[in-house]
Amino acid sequence: MTQAKIIDGKAIADSVRREVAEGVAAFKRQQGGVPGLAVVLVGEDPASKVYVGTKAKQTIEVGMASFEHKLEATVGEAELLKLIGELNRRRDVSGILVQLPLPKHIDAAKVIEAIDPAKDVDGFHPINAGRIATGSGGLAPCTPTGCLILAKSVQPKLEGLDAVVIGRSNIVGKPMAQLLLNENCTVTVAHSRTRDLPAVVKRADLVIAAVGRAEMVRGSWLKPGAIVIDVGIQRVPGAAGKARLVGDVAYQEAMEVASAVTPVPGGVGPMTVACLLQNTLKAAQAQGG
Protein backbone atom coordinates (compact mmCIF):
# COMPACT_ATOMS: atom_id res chain seq x y z
CA MET A 1 0.00 0.00 0.00
CA THR A 2 1.28 3.48 -0.85
CA GLN A 3 2.00 5.81 2.05
CA ALA A 4 -0.29 8.70 2.87
CA LYS A 5 0.34 12.21 1.59
CA ILE A 6 2.07 14.46 4.14
CA ILE A 7 0.06 17.68 4.53
CA ASP A 8 2.69 20.43 4.56
CA GLY A 9 1.44 22.97 7.11
CA LYS A 10 4.50 25.19 6.66
CA ALA A 11 3.93 25.61 2.92
CA ILE A 12 0.19 26.20 3.31
CA ALA A 13 0.82 28.73 6.12
CA ASP A 14 3.28 30.55 3.84
CA SER A 15 0.54 30.77 1.21
CA VAL A 16 -1.96 32.16 3.77
CA ARG A 17 0.59 34.78 4.91
CA ARG A 18 1.23 35.86 1.29
CA GLU A 19 -2.52 36.36 0.80
CA VAL A 20 -2.68 38.37 4.04
CA ALA A 21 0.26 40.55 2.95
CA GLU A 22 -1.54 41.29 -0.34
CA GLY A 23 -4.71 42.12 1.62
CA VAL A 24 -2.77 44.43 3.97
CA ALA A 25 -1.26 46.28 0.98
CA ALA A 26 -4.74 46.73 -0.53
CA PHE A 27 -6.10 47.89 2.86
CA LYS A 28 -3.32 50.46 3.12
CA ARG A 29 -4.12 51.82 -0.36
CA GLN A 30 -7.83 52.11 0.48
CA GLN A 31 -7.73 53.19 4.13
CA GLY A 32 -4.39 55.00 4.42
CA GLY A 33 -3.33 53.04 7.51
CA VAL A 34 -2.51 49.41 8.28
CA PRO A 35 -4.15 46.83 10.54
CA GLY A 36 -2.63 46.63 14.03
CA LEU A 37 -2.36 43.62 16.33
CA ALA A 38 -1.94 44.13 20.08
CA VAL A 39 -0.60 41.11 22.00
CA VAL A 40 -0.71 41.08 25.80
CA LEU A 41 1.67 38.72 27.64
CA VAL A 42 1.34 38.32 31.41
CA GLY A 43 4.31 36.70 33.18
CA GLU A 44 7.39 34.87 31.94
CA ASP A 45 6.11 31.52 30.63
CA PRO A 46 8.92 30.41 28.24
CA ALA A 47 6.64 28.81 25.63
CA SER A 48 4.33 31.85 25.65
CA LYS A 49 7.30 34.22 25.22
CA VAL A 50 8.53 32.31 22.17
CA TYR A 51 5.01 32.19 20.71
CA VAL A 52 4.44 35.93 21.25
CA GLY A 53 7.80 36.68 19.63
CA THR A 54 6.82 34.61 16.57
CA LYS A 55 3.49 36.44 16.32
CA ALA A 56 5.15 39.87 16.49
CA LYS A 57 7.73 38.95 13.83
CA GLN A 58 5.14 37.57 11.40
CA THR A 59 2.77 40.50 12.03
CA ILE A 60 5.48 42.93 10.91
CA GLU A 61 6.48 40.72 7.95
CA VAL A 62 2.97 40.96 6.42
CA GLY A 63 2.99 44.75 6.79
CA MET A 64 0.84 45.14 9.90
CA ALA A 65 1.63 47.15 13.03
CA SER A 66 2.59 45.11 16.10
CA PHE A 67 1.92 46.34 19.64
CA GLU A 68 3.37 44.23 22.46
CA HIS A 69 2.34 44.67 26.08
CA LYS A 70 4.39 42.62 28.56
CA LEU A 71 3.08 42.66 32.12
CA GLU A 72 4.48 41.19 35.34
CA ALA A 73 2.98 37.91 36.55
CA THR A 74 1.83 39.78 39.67
CA VAL A 75 -0.27 42.32 37.73
CA GLY A 76 -3.77 42.76 39.15
CA GLU A 77 -6.87 41.72 37.23
CA ALA A 78 -8.21 45.29 37.35
CA GLU A 79 -5.03 46.65 35.75
CA LEU A 80 -5.18 44.06 32.95
CA LEU A 81 -8.87 44.87 32.31
CA LYS A 82 -8.01 48.58 32.20
CA LEU A 83 -5.37 47.90 29.49
CA ILE A 84 -7.89 45.91 27.45
CA GLY A 85 -10.36 48.81 27.71
CA GLU A 86 -7.70 51.18 26.36
CA LEU A 87 -6.89 48.81 23.47
CA ASN A 88 -10.61 48.46 22.68
CA ARG A 89 -10.78 52.25 22.21
CA ARG A 90 -7.61 52.64 20.11
CA ARG A 91 -8.35 53.07 16.40
CA ASP A 92 -4.88 51.83 15.38
CA VAL A 93 -5.53 48.47 17.10
CA SER A 94 -7.61 46.15 14.89
CA GLY A 95 -7.08 42.98 16.90
CA ILE A 96 -6.37 42.14 20.54
CA LEU A 97 -4.90 38.85 21.75
CA VAL A 98 -4.28 38.06 25.42
CA GLN A 99 -1.82 35.15 25.57
CA LEU A 100 -3.11 32.19 27.58
CA PRO A 101 -2.63 30.71 30.14
CA LEU A 102 -2.98 33.59 32.59
CA PRO A 103 -1.79 33.50 36.25
CA LYS A 104 -4.27 31.78 38.58
CA HIS A 105 -5.32 35.00 40.33
CA ILE A 106 -6.76 36.35 37.05
CA ASP A 107 -10.14 35.15 35.73
CA ALA A 108 -9.40 34.27 32.09
CA ALA A 109 -13.12 34.18 31.16
CA LYS A 110 -13.61 37.73 32.48
CA VAL A 111 -10.57 38.92 30.50
CA ILE A 112 -11.77 37.29 27.26
CA GLU A 113 -15.25 38.79 27.68
CA ALA A 114 -13.72 42.25 28.19
CA ILE A 115 -12.24 42.24 24.68
CA ASP A 116 -14.37 43.97 22.03
CA PRO A 117 -15.80 41.03 19.97
CA ALA A 118 -14.91 42.96 16.79
CA LYS A 119 -11.25 42.87 17.91
CA ASP A 120 -11.26 39.35 19.36
CA VAL A 121 -8.85 37.80 16.84
CA ASP A 122 -8.44 34.65 18.98
CA GLY A 123 -12.16 34.00 18.43
CA PHE A 124 -12.77 33.09 22.08
CA HIS A 125 -15.38 35.72 23.01
CA PRO A 126 -18.84 34.19 23.66
CA ILE A 127 -20.36 36.44 20.99
CA ASN A 128 -17.95 35.12 18.34
CA ALA A 129 -18.51 31.55 19.58
CA GLY A 130 -22.26 32.12 19.16
CA ARG A 131 -21.85 33.56 15.67
CA ILE A 132 -19.76 30.58 14.56
CA ALA A 133 -22.34 28.20 16.10
CA THR A 134 -25.19 29.87 14.21
CA GLY A 135 -23.20 30.23 10.98
CA SER A 136 -23.60 34.01 11.03
CA GLY A 137 -19.99 35.09 10.58
CA GLY A 138 -17.80 36.07 13.49
CA LEU A 139 -14.09 35.57 14.10
CA ALA A 140 -13.32 31.84 14.44
CA PRO A 141 -10.52 30.50 16.66
CA CYS A 142 -7.23 30.24 14.80
CA THR A 143 -6.30 26.58 15.33
CA PRO A 144 -9.65 25.14 14.14
CA THR A 145 -9.59 27.53 11.16
CA GLY A 146 -6.10 26.27 10.31
CA CYS A 147 -7.26 22.65 10.60
CA LEU A 148 -10.12 23.35 8.20
CA ILE A 149 -7.76 24.91 5.64
CA LEU A 150 -5.43 21.89 5.91
CA ALA A 151 -8.31 19.43 5.40
CA LYS A 152 -9.57 21.40 2.40
CA SER A 153 -6.07 21.37 0.87
CA VAL A 154 -6.63 17.63 0.44
CA GLN A 155 -10.37 17.66 -0.33
CA PRO A 156 -11.69 21.13 -1.23
CA LYS A 157 -15.34 20.11 -0.65
CA LEU A 158 -15.92 18.42 2.70
CA GLU A 159 -19.70 18.23 2.29
CA GLY A 160 -21.15 14.86 3.30
CA LEU A 161 -18.01 13.54 4.99
CA ASP A 162 -18.21 11.72 8.32
CA ALA A 163 -15.95 13.78 10.61
CA VAL A 164 -14.83 12.84 14.12
CA VAL A 165 -13.36 15.50 16.39
CA ILE A 166 -11.52 13.98 19.37
CA GLY A 167 -11.55 16.58 22.14
CA ARG A 168 -14.19 19.04 23.32
CA SER A 169 -12.22 22.09 24.49
CA ASN A 170 -13.56 25.60 23.90
CA ILE A 171 -10.31 26.45 22.09
CA VAL A 172 -10.24 23.61 19.53
CA GLY A 173 -12.81 20.81 19.84
CA LYS A 174 -16.10 22.69 20.08
CA PRO A 175 -15.36 25.40 17.47
CA MET A 176 -13.85 22.75 15.17
CA ALA A 177 -17.13 20.83 15.27
CA GLN A 178 -19.08 24.00 14.45
CA LEU A 179 -16.84 24.87 11.50
CA LEU A 180 -17.24 21.33 10.11
CA LEU A 181 -21.02 21.51 10.53
CA ASN A 182 -20.93 24.77 8.57
CA GLU A 183 -19.14 22.80 5.81
CA ASN A 184 -22.04 20.29 5.81
CA CYS A 185 -20.06 17.44 7.37
CA THR A 186 -21.73 14.89 9.63
CA VAL A 187 -19.88 15.55 12.89
CA THR A 188 -19.23 13.44 15.97
CA VAL A 189 -17.46 15.02 18.96
CA ALA A 190 -15.65 12.28 20.88
CA HIS A 191 -13.85 12.62 24.21
CA SER A 192 -12.50 10.76 27.25
CA ARG A 193 -15.97 9.40 28.16
CA THR A 194 -16.80 8.13 24.66
CA ARG A 195 -17.59 4.41 24.59
CA ASP A 196 -15.44 2.35 22.22
CA LEU A 197 -13.52 5.32 20.85
CA PRO A 198 -11.59 3.20 18.27
CA ALA A 199 -14.89 2.12 16.69
CA VAL A 200 -16.15 5.72 16.57
CA VAL A 201 -12.93 6.88 14.88
CA LYS A 202 -12.96 3.90 12.48
CA ARG A 203 -16.03 5.22 10.62
CA ALA A 204 -14.59 8.72 10.04
CA ASP A 205 -13.56 10.05 6.63
CA LEU A 206 -11.94 12.98 8.47
CA VAL A 207 -10.31 12.78 11.92
CA ILE A 208 -9.32 15.85 13.92
CA ALA A 209 -7.28 14.72 16.95
CA ALA A 210 -7.12 17.36 19.69
CA VAL A 211 -7.06 15.39 22.90
CA GLY A 212 -3.58 16.16 24.26
CA ARG A 213 -2.42 12.54 24.76
CA ALA A 214 0.74 11.42 23.00
CA GLU A 215 0.14 8.96 20.14
CA MET A 216 -3.25 7.89 21.52
CA VAL A 217 -4.86 7.42 18.09
CA ARG A 218 -3.42 4.26 16.53
CA GLY A 219 -3.28 3.34 12.87
CA SER A 220 -5.66 0.42 13.52
CA TRP A 221 -8.33 2.94 14.62
CA LEU A 222 -8.40 4.64 11.23
CA LYS A 223 -10.62 4.02 8.23
CA PRO A 224 -8.46 3.32 5.15
CA GLY A 225 -8.14 6.55 3.13
CA ALA A 226 -9.13 8.87 5.98
CA ILE A 227 -7.75 12.42 6.23
CA VAL A 228 -6.04 12.91 9.60
CA ILE A 229 -5.37 16.33 11.15
CA ASP A 230 -3.25 16.07 14.32
CA VAL A 231 -3.53 19.09 16.64
CA GLY A 232 -1.56 17.57 19.52
CA ILE A 233 2.08 18.27 20.37
CA GLN A 234 3.89 16.62 23.27
CA ARG A 235 7.51 15.88 24.21
CA VAL A 236 8.27 12.21 24.86
CA PRO A 237 11.57 10.40 25.55
CA GLY A 238 13.45 9.51 22.38
CA ALA A 239 16.64 7.73 21.40
CA ALA A 240 19.79 8.38 23.48
CA GLY A 241 17.74 10.21 26.10
CA LYS A 242 16.76 13.02 23.71
CA ALA A 243 13.15 14.21 23.74
CA ARG A 244 11.13 14.04 20.54
CA LEU A 245 7.94 15.83 19.54
CA VAL A 246 4.87 13.74 18.77
CA GLY A 247 1.19 14.41 18.25
CA ASP A 248 -2.01 12.74 19.38
CA VAL A 249 -1.76 10.30 16.45
CA ALA A 250 0.77 7.49 16.02
CA TYR A 251 2.22 9.07 12.90
CA GLN A 252 3.99 6.16 11.19
CA GLU A 253 1.02 3.86 11.77
CA ALA A 254 -1.36 6.49 10.36
CA MET A 255 0.82 6.93 7.28
CA GLU A 256 0.20 3.26 6.41
CA VAL A 257 -3.61 3.60 6.51
CA ALA A 258 -4.74 7.20 5.86
CA SER A 259 -4.80 9.11 2.56
CA ALA A 260 -3.27 12.26 4.11
CA VAL A 261 -1.77 13.13 7.51
CA THR A 262 -0.39 16.28 9.13
CA PRO A 263 3.09 15.86 10.63
CA VAL A 264 4.13 17.01 14.12
CA PRO A 265 5.83 19.43 14.05
CA GLY A 266 5.15 21.22 10.76
CA GLY A 267 1.43 20.55 10.40
CA VAL A 268 -1.18 22.46 12.39
CA GLY A 269 1.30 24.60 14.37
CA PRO A 270 2.36 27.01 11.58
CA MET A 271 -1.28 27.49 10.58
CA THR A 272 -2.33 28.94 13.94
CA VAL A 273 -0.27 32.13 13.60
CA ALA A 274 -1.09 32.45 9.89
CA CYS A 275 -4.82 32.32 10.72
CA LEU A 276 -4.31 34.87 13.52
CA LEU A 277 -2.94 37.29 10.91
CA GLN A 278 -5.87 36.44 8.62
CA ASN A 279 -8.31 37.22 11.47
CA THR A 280 -6.56 40.52 12.19
CA LEU A 281 -6.95 41.61 8.56
CA LYS A 282 -10.60 40.47 8.56
CA ALA A 283 -11.24 42.45 11.77
CA ALA A 284 -9.58 45.57 10.30
CA GLN A 285 -11.64 45.31 7.11
CA ALA A 286 -14.88 45.02 9.12
CA GLN A 287 -13.94 47.98 11.33
CA GLY A 288 -12.94 50.02 8.28
CA GLY A 289 -16.28 49.42 6.64
C-alpha positions in Angstrom: 0.0 0.0 0.0 1.3 3.5 -0.8 2.0 5.8 2.1 -0.3 8.7 2.9 0.3 12.2 1.6 2.1 14.5 4.1 0.1 17.7 4.5 2.7 20.4 4.6 1.4 23.0 7.1 4.5 25.2 6.7 3.9 25.6 2.9 0.2 26.2 3.3 0.8 28.7 6.1 3.3 30.6 3.8 0.5 30.8 1.2 -2.0 32.2 3.8 0.6 34.8 4.9 1.2 35.9 1.3 -2.5 36.4 0.8 -2.7 38.4 4.0 0.3 40.5 2.9 -1.5 41.3 -0.3 -4.7 42.1 1.6 -2.8 44.4 4.0 -1.3 46.3 1.0 -4.7 46.7 -0.5 -6.1 47.9 2.9 -3.3 50.5 3.1 -4.1 51.8 -0.4 -7.8 52.1 0.5 -7.7 53.2 4.1 -4.4 55.0 4.4 -3.3 53.0 7.5 -2.5 49.4 8.3 -4.2 46.8 10.5 -2.6 46.6 14.0 -2.4 43.6 16.3 -1.9 44.1 20.1 -0.6 41.1 22.0 -0.7 41.1 25.8 1.7 38.7 27.6 1.3 38.3 31.4 4.3 36.7 33.2 7.4 34.9 31.9 6.1 31.5 30.6 8.9 30.4 28.2 6.6 28.8 25.6 4.3 31.9 25.6 7.3 34.2 25.2 8.5 32.3 22.2 5.0 32.2 20.7 4.4 35.9 21.3 7.8 36.7 19.6 6.8 34.6 16.6 3.5 36.4 16.3 5.1 39.9 16.5 7.7 38.9 13.8 5.1 37.6 11.4 2.8 40.5 12.0 5.5 42.9 10.9 6.5 40.7 8.0 3.0 41.0 6.4 3.0 44.8 6.8 0.8 45.1 9.9 1.6 47.2 13.0 2.6 45.1 16.1 1.9 46.3 19.6 3.4 44.2 22.5 2.3 44.7 26.1 4.4 42.6 28.6 3.1 42.7 32.1 4.5 41.2 35.3 3.0 37.9 36.5 1.8 39.8 39.7 -0.3 42.3 37.7 -3.8 42.8 39.1 -6.9 41.7 37.2 -8.2 45.3 37.3 -5.0 46.7 35.8 -5.2 44.1 32.9 -8.9 44.9 32.3 -8.0 48.6 32.2 -5.4 47.9 29.5 -7.9 45.9 27.4 -10.4 48.8 27.7 -7.7 51.2 26.4 -6.9 48.8 23.5 -10.6 48.5 22.7 -10.8 52.3 22.2 -7.6 52.6 20.1 -8.3 53.1 16.4 -4.9 51.8 15.4 -5.5 48.5 17.1 -7.6 46.2 14.9 -7.1 43.0 16.9 -6.4 42.1 20.5 -4.9 38.9 21.7 -4.3 38.1 25.4 -1.8 35.2 25.6 -3.1 32.2 27.6 -2.6 30.7 30.1 -3.0 33.6 32.6 -1.8 33.5 36.2 -4.3 31.8 38.6 -5.3 35.0 40.3 -6.8 36.4 37.0 -10.1 35.1 35.7 -9.4 34.3 32.1 -13.1 34.2 31.2 -13.6 37.7 32.5 -10.6 38.9 30.5 -11.8 37.3 27.3 -15.3 38.8 27.7 -13.7 42.3 28.2 -12.2 42.2 24.7 -14.4 44.0 22.0 -15.8 41.0 20.0 -14.9 43.0 16.8 -11.2 42.9 17.9 -11.3 39.4 19.4 -8.8 37.8 16.8 -8.4 34.7 19.0 -12.2 34.0 18.4 -12.8 33.1 22.1 -15.4 35.7 23.0 -18.8 34.2 23.7 -20.4 36.4 21.0 -18.0 35.1 18.3 -18.5 31.5 19.6 -22.3 32.1 19.2 -21.9 33.6 15.7 -19.8 30.6 14.6 -22.3 28.2 16.1 -25.2 29.9 14.2 -23.2 30.2 11.0 -23.6 34.0 11.0 -20.0 35.1 10.6 -17.8 36.1 13.5 -14.1 35.6 14.1 -13.3 31.8 14.4 -10.5 30.5 16.7 -7.2 30.2 14.8 -6.3 26.6 15.3 -9.6 25.1 14.1 -9.6 27.5 11.2 -6.1 26.3 10.3 -7.3 22.7 10.6 -10.1 23.4 8.2 -7.8 24.9 5.6 -5.4 21.9 5.9 -8.3 19.4 5.4 -9.6 21.4 2.4 -6.1 21.4 0.9 -6.6 17.6 0.4 -10.4 17.7 -0.3 -11.7 21.1 -1.2 -15.3 20.1 -0.6 -15.9 18.4 2.7 -19.7 18.2 2.3 -21.2 14.9 3.3 -18.0 13.5 5.0 -18.2 11.7 8.3 -15.9 13.8 10.6 -14.8 12.8 14.1 -13.4 15.5 16.4 -11.5 14.0 19.4 -11.5 16.6 22.1 -14.2 19.0 23.3 -12.2 22.1 24.5 -13.6 25.6 23.9 -10.3 26.5 22.1 -10.2 23.6 19.5 -12.8 20.8 19.8 -16.1 22.7 20.1 -15.4 25.4 17.5 -13.8 22.7 15.2 -17.1 20.8 15.3 -19.1 24.0 14.5 -16.8 24.9 11.5 -17.2 21.3 10.1 -21.0 21.5 10.5 -20.9 24.8 8.6 -19.1 22.8 5.8 -22.0 20.3 5.8 -20.1 17.4 7.4 -21.7 14.9 9.6 -19.9 15.5 12.9 -19.2 13.4 16.0 -17.5 15.0 19.0 -15.7 12.3 20.9 -13.9 12.6 24.2 -12.5 10.8 27.2 -16.0 9.4 28.2 -16.8 8.1 24.7 -17.6 4.4 24.6 -15.4 2.3 22.2 -13.5 5.3 20.9 -11.6 3.2 18.3 -14.9 2.1 16.7 -16.1 5.7 16.6 -12.9 6.9 14.9 -13.0 3.9 12.5 -16.0 5.2 10.6 -14.6 8.7 10.0 -13.6 10.0 6.6 -11.9 13.0 8.5 -10.3 12.8 11.9 -9.3 15.9 13.9 -7.3 14.7 16.9 -7.1 17.4 19.7 -7.1 15.4 22.9 -3.6 16.2 24.3 -2.4 12.5 24.8 0.7 11.4 23.0 0.1 9.0 20.1 -3.2 7.9 21.5 -4.9 7.4 18.1 -3.4 4.3 16.5 -3.3 3.3 12.9 -5.7 0.4 13.5 -8.3 2.9 14.6 -8.4 4.6 11.2 -10.6 4.0 8.2 -8.5 3.3 5.1 -8.1 6.5 3.1 -9.1 8.9 6.0 -7.8 12.4 6.2 -6.0 12.9 9.6 -5.4 16.3 11.1 -3.3 16.1 14.3 -3.5 19.1 16.6 -1.6 17.6 19.5 2.1 18.3 20.4 3.9 16.6 23.3 7.5 15.9 24.2 8.3 12.2 24.9 11.6 10.4 25.6 13.4 9.5 22.4 16.6 7.7 21.4 19.8 8.4 23.5 17.7 10.2 26.1 16.8 13.0 23.7 13.2 14.2 23.7 11.1 14.0 20.5 7.9 15.8 19.5 4.9 13.7 18.8 1.2 14.4 18.2 -2.0 12.7 19.4 -1.8 10.3 16.4 0.8 7.5 16.0 2.2 9.1 12.9 4.0 6.2 11.2 1.0 3.9 11.8 -1.4 6.5 10.4 0.8 6.9 7.3 0.2 3.3 6.4 -3.6 3.6 6.5 -4.7 7.2 5.9 -4.8 9.1 2.6 -3.3 12.3 4.1 -1.8 13.1 7.5 -0.4 16.3 9.1 3.1 15.9 10.6 4.1 17.0 14.1 5.8 19.4 14.1 5.1 21.2 10.8 1.4 20.5 10.4 -1.2 22.5 12.4 1.3 24.6 14.4 2.4 27.0 11.6 -1.3 27.5 10.6 -2.3 28.9 13.9 -0.3 32.1 13.6 -1.1 32.5 9.9 -4.8 32.3 10.7 -4.3 34.9 13.5 -2.9 37.3 10.9 -5.9 36.4 8.6 -8.3 37.2 11.5 -6.6 40.5 12.2 -7.0 41.6 8.6 -10.6 40.5 8.6 -11.2 42.5 11.8 -9.6 45.6 10.3 -11.6 45.3 7.1 -14.9 45.0 9.1 -13.9 48.0 11.3 -12.9 50.0 8.3 -16.3 49.4 6.6 
